[in-house]
């Protein structure tokens, strides 16, 4: 599959890309952002553009399947959760992060889904210790054992490849990485689409491409091992 390339050479280009995407920030979502104590970096133009790109390609390339269970690895504050529930047939999303404060903020931002039979549930866990094809963790006093249908990781540059190595062949992978090693915590970046596909090889690729911003280039692939 030929990789798609989206060049956004100015921040104005980035803004227009976000505005034209499937991501629609509702008044209620905006109000939660304004009232919450969330890190501003989570809503930077680069972050919003990368999430808008992911959503657009998910809606375009992935067949809808009712009652899917999704695990977001390195979920941070879960800024993408509401948009996924609005556009896809998802039963439950687990947002997994090693930072308890981030998980608490993710549940605050997505409280209506937490209260709706755990359509979203934050999980404090170290991804490096999880088997992504058979996850076991404790949250809210419950021991959960689950094999998610989808594995989403938009923070691959923050971790090694253990999460990918343990994904099963029938789990959909949606992953992003980038070429910016200078950022704090970026321990495993990629310099090109080719480097990403070599490090994270798929046998059935539904989408592959790059999103170039004025600050860095982000790479994404969607598919199965």
Helices and strands as residue ranges (DSSP letters): E 4-7, H 11-19, H 27-35, G 40-43, H 45-61, E 68-73, H 81-87, E 90-97, H 100-109, H 111-115, E 120-124, G 127-129, E 135-139, E 142-146, E 150-153, G 156-158, H 162-165, E 172-178, H 193-199, E 204-212, E 217-224
